[in-house]
Amino acid sequence: MASKSKYKLVRRDGITAIVLFKKKALLLKRRNVPVISNPGIWAFVSGATESVESHISTAYREIEEETGIKKDSLKLVKEYKLLLFEERKRIMWPNQVFIFNSNTGKVKLDWENSDYRWATIDEIVREKRYTNIFINKQLIIKSIRDVAYGKIGNEKKA
Protein backbone atom coordinates (compact mmCIF):
# COMPACT_ATOMS: atom_id res chain seq x y z
CA MET A 1 0.00 0.00 0.00
CA ALA A 2 1.23 3.51 -0.79
CA SER A 3 1.97 5.94 2.00
CA LYS A 4 -0.32 8.96 1.94
CA SER A 5 2.50 11.26 3.08
CA LYS A 6 4.54 10.62 -0.10
CA TYR A 7 1.97 12.34 -2.34
CA LYS A 8 0.54 15.83 -2.72
CA LEU A 9 -3.27 15.95 -2.49
CA VAL A 10 -4.70 17.58 -5.63
CA ARG A 11 -8.23 18.55 -6.64
CA ARG A 12 -9.71 16.31 -9.31
CA ASP A 13 -13.33 15.37 -9.76
CA GLY A 14 -13.75 11.96 -11.28
CA ILE A 15 -14.89 8.40 -11.00
CA THR A 16 -13.64 4.85 -11.00
CA ALA A 17 -16.10 2.26 -12.31
CA ILE A 18 -15.60 -1.41 -11.54
CA VAL A 19 -17.56 -3.63 -13.91
CA LEU A 20 -18.14 -7.26 -12.86
CA PHE A 21 -19.27 -10.10 -15.11
CA LYS A 22 -19.50 -13.68 -13.84
CA LYS A 23 -17.44 -12.87 -10.72
CA LYS A 24 -14.62 -11.28 -12.77
CA ALA A 25 -13.68 -7.60 -12.94
CA LEU A 26 -13.00 -5.76 -16.16
CA LEU A 27 -9.45 -4.43 -16.40
CA LEU A 28 -8.35 -2.06 -19.13
CA LYS A 29 -4.71 -1.59 -20.11
CA ARG A 30 -4.04 2.14 -20.23
CA ARG A 31 -2.41 3.18 -23.49
CA ASN A 32 1.23 4.12 -22.90
CA VAL A 33 1.09 7.78 -23.99
CA PRO A 34 1.90 10.92 -21.95
CA VAL A 35 -1.65 12.37 -21.95
CA ILE A 36 -3.04 9.27 -20.18
CA SER A 37 -2.96 9.04 -16.37
CA ASN A 38 -0.99 6.02 -15.17
CA PRO A 39 0.04 4.94 -18.69
CA GLY A 40 0.80 1.30 -19.45
CA ILE A 41 -0.92 -0.22 -16.42
CA TRP A 42 -4.09 -2.27 -15.96
CA ALA A 43 -6.92 -0.24 -14.43
CA PHE A 44 -10.67 -0.02 -14.03
CA VAL A 45 -12.76 2.35 -16.13
CA SER A 46 -12.10 5.91 -14.96
CA GLY A 47 -12.66 9.48 -15.98
CA ALA A 48 -13.34 13.08 -15.06
CA THR A 49 -16.75 14.65 -14.63
CA GLU A 50 -17.83 17.21 -17.20
CA SER A 51 -19.14 20.62 -15.96
CA VAL A 52 -22.53 19.91 -14.31
CA GLU A 53 -22.48 16.12 -14.79
CA SER A 54 -23.18 13.93 -11.74
CA HIS A 55 -20.71 11.24 -10.70
CA ILE A 56 -23.10 8.43 -11.63
CA SER A 57 -23.73 9.98 -15.08
CA THR A 58 -19.96 10.21 -15.53
CA ALA A 59 -19.62 6.52 -14.64
CA TYR A 60 -22.21 5.42 -17.20
CA ARG A 61 -20.72 7.71 -19.87
CA GLU A 62 -17.14 6.55 -19.25
CA ILE A 63 -18.12 2.86 -19.23
CA GLU A 64 -19.88 3.22 -22.57
CA GLU A 65 -17.06 5.33 -24.10
CA GLU A 66 -14.22 3.08 -22.94
CA THR A 67 -15.90 -0.35 -23.24
CA GLY A 68 -19.04 -0.05 -25.35
CA ILE A 69 -21.12 -1.50 -22.48
CA LYS A 70 -24.42 0.39 -22.30
CA LYS A 71 -26.26 1.59 -19.18
CA ASP A 72 -29.11 -0.91 -19.66
CA SER A 73 -26.58 -3.78 -19.35
CA LEU A 74 -25.43 -2.54 -15.93
CA LYS A 75 -26.79 -2.73 -12.39
CA LEU A 76 -25.24 -0.39 -9.81
CA VAL A 77 -24.47 -2.37 -6.68
CA LYS A 78 -22.15 -0.28 -4.52
CA GLU A 79 -20.56 3.16 -4.33
CA TYR A 80 -18.01 4.89 -2.06
CA LYS A 81 -14.96 7.16 -2.15
CA LEU A 82 -11.29 6.16 -2.15
CA LEU A 83 -7.89 7.69 -2.86
CA LEU A 84 -6.02 7.20 -6.13
CA PHE A 85 -2.45 8.20 -6.83
CA GLU A 86 -0.09 8.65 -9.74
CA GLU A 87 3.46 7.53 -8.94
CA ARG A 88 5.36 9.53 -11.57
CA LYS A 89 3.66 12.84 -10.64
CA ARG A 90 3.64 12.13 -6.86
CA ILE A 91 -0.01 13.20 -6.56
CA MET A 92 -3.14 11.70 -5.02
CA TRP A 93 -6.83 12.58 -5.21
CA PRO A 94 -10.20 11.34 -3.92
CA ASN A 95 -12.39 9.55 -6.43
CA GLN A 96 -16.00 8.37 -6.44
CA VAL A 97 -16.07 4.59 -6.95
CA PHE A 98 -18.98 2.62 -8.40
CA ILE A 99 -19.28 -1.16 -8.66
CA PHE A 100 -21.62 -2.55 -11.31
CA ASN A 101 -22.73 -6.01 -12.31
CA SER A 102 -22.93 -6.39 -16.09
CA ASN A 103 -25.09 -8.81 -18.04
CA THR A 104 -22.53 -8.87 -20.87
CA GLY A 105 -18.85 -9.63 -21.21
CA LYS A 106 -18.61 -8.11 -24.68
CA VAL A 107 -16.16 -5.16 -24.79
CA LYS A 108 -15.28 -2.67 -27.53
CA LEU A 109 -12.27 -0.51 -26.58
CA ASP A 110 -11.79 3.17 -27.37
CA TRP A 111 -8.45 4.96 -28.00
CA GLU A 112 -7.53 5.35 -24.29
CA ASN A 113 -6.88 1.66 -23.76
CA SER A 114 -4.84 -0.88 -25.70
CA ASP A 115 -6.24 -4.13 -24.25
CA TYR A 116 -8.76 -5.56 -21.78
CA ARG A 117 -9.28 -8.68 -19.73
CA TRP A 118 -11.77 -10.11 -17.26
CA ALA A 119 -9.74 -10.85 -14.10
CA THR A 120 -10.54 -12.91 -11.02
CA ILE A 121 -10.14 -11.31 -7.62
CA ASP A 122 -6.99 -13.37 -7.00
CA GLU A 123 -5.50 -12.11 -10.29
CA ILE A 124 -6.22 -8.52 -9.24
CA VAL A 125 -4.56 -9.05 -5.85
CA ARG A 126 -1.40 -10.42 -7.55
CA GLU A 127 -1.19 -7.74 -10.29
CA LYS A 128 1.42 -5.28 -9.02
CA ARG A 129 1.25 -2.99 -12.07
CA TYR A 130 -2.44 -2.63 -11.36
CA THR A 131 -3.12 -2.47 -7.65
CA ASN A 132 -0.38 0.10 -6.96
CA ILE A 133 -2.64 2.99 -8.07
CA PHE A 134 -4.94 2.61 -5.05
CA ILE A 135 -4.01 3.93 -1.64
CA ASN A 136 -7.01 2.00 -0.21
CA LYS A 137 -6.17 -1.31 -1.97
CA GLN A 138 -7.65 -3.60 0.68
CA LEU A 139 -10.99 -1.75 0.66
CA ILE A 140 -11.37 -2.10 -3.09
CA ILE A 141 -10.48 -5.81 -3.07
CA LYS A 142 -12.94 -6.47 -0.23
CA SER A 143 -15.68 -4.52 -2.03
CA ILE A 144 -15.16 -6.46 -5.27
CA ARG A 145 -15.20 -9.76 -3.38
CA ASP A 146 -18.36 -8.78 -1.45
CA VAL A 147 -20.23 -7.83 -4.62
CA ALA A 148 -18.99 -10.80 -6.67
CA TYR A 149 -20.00 -13.27 -3.99
CA GLY A 150 -23.28 -11.65 -2.91
CA LYS A 151 -22.21 -9.99 0.35
CA ILE A 152 -23.29 -6.62 -1.00
CA GLY A 153 -24.20 -4.56 2.08
CA ASN A 154 -24.93 -1.27 0.23
CA GLU A 155 -27.21 -2.30 -2.63
CA LYS A 156 -28.37 0.40 -5.02
CA LYS A 157 -30.53 0.27 -8.12
CA ALA A 158 -29.44 1.97 -11.32
N, C-alpha and C positions, 0 to 999 in steps of 0.2 A: 504494500500500500504506500502511496506517496505521502510525504509529510506536507501538511498544509503550510507550514512556515517557509518552505522553499519557493513558493509561488506568490506572485502579486495578484490580488483579487481585482478583476476587471468587471466592467458592466457590459453584459451581453444579454440579450433576451431571446432565448431559443428553446428548442425541444430536443429530446431524445425519444425515439419511438422504437420500442422492442416489439417485433412481430413474431408470434409463435404459430407454428403449424405442426401438428402431430408431435407435440412435446419437444420440438426443436426451434431454436431461435434463428432468425435471419440475420446473417452477418454480411456486410458489404465491404469490399476492399476499396479503400479510398485511393483514388487515382494519385499517382506520385507527381504532382505538380505544385508549384509554390502557392497558388491561390487557394488551395484546399487545406483546411485545418487537418492536422495530424495525417499528412500524406503517407501513403504506402502501408497503412495498417488496416486491420479488420475492425469494423465498427458497426453499430446499429444505425438505423436511419436517423438523421439529425438535420437541423436547420434553424434559421433565424426567423422570428416573426416579422411580418410586414406591417407597417404603420398601425392600423387599428385592428389587426387580426388577433383573434384569441389564440391561446396556446393549443387548444384542441383542434381548431381549424388549421393551424400551422402543421400539426401532426398529420392530419388527414392529407393535406396538400403535399407535404414532403414525402409521405409514403407513396402516394400516387406518382409524383414526379420521379422519384428515385427508383421505384420498383414496379410501377404499373398496377399495383394492387389498389383496387377501388374501395371507397368507404363502405359500400354495401357488402363487401367481403370480410369486413372487420367487426369485431366486438370489443369495445373498450372494457378492460377488466380491472385495471389498477392504475393509479397515478400518484406521484409524489415528486419531491425535489431532491436533487443530489448535486455534488460538485464534480465538474469535469476539469481537466487540465491539459495544457499543451506543453510538452517537455521542452521543445526547442525555443519557445518564446518565454518560458518560465512564468506562465499565467494560469489562473484558474477562474472559474465562473460558475454560478449556480444555474442549473438547467431544470426545466420541467420535464419529467419522465412519464411516459405513458406505456402501458403494456397492453397489447391487443392479441386476441386469438384471431387467426385468419382461417377462412374455409377453403383457401387455395394455397398451393405451393408454387404456383406459376409466377415467375419474376421476369420483368423486362427492364434492364438497367438503362439509366441515363448517362450523361457524360461524366458525372462526378465520380463514378465508381467503375473499376475495371473488371470486377468479378463478384460473385456472391456464392454463399453456401448456407445450407441449413445445418446448424451445429447443435449437438447435444449439450446439456449443461456441463458435463465433464470436459468436453472439448473446449468450452468457453473458459472454464477454470484453468486449464493447462495452457491456453494461448497467451503467451507473454506479450506479444506485439499487439494484443487486443486489450486485455484487461488493464494495462498500465495507464489508460486514459481516465480511469475513474478513481477519485479519491475515496469514494464509498464503495469499493469493490464488493465487499461481503454483503452489503445491503442489496445490491443489484442481483447478485447470484441467488440470494435467498428469495427475493421477489420473483425471479424467473422460475425457480424451483416450485414455489408456492402456487403460482398460476398454472404452470405446466401439469402439476399433480393435484390440482383441485383444492388446495388450501388457500383460497383466494383472500378472504378477510376484508377486502375493501372493494366489493363488486360494484361496478358502474355499468350502465347501459349506454350504448352509443346513440 
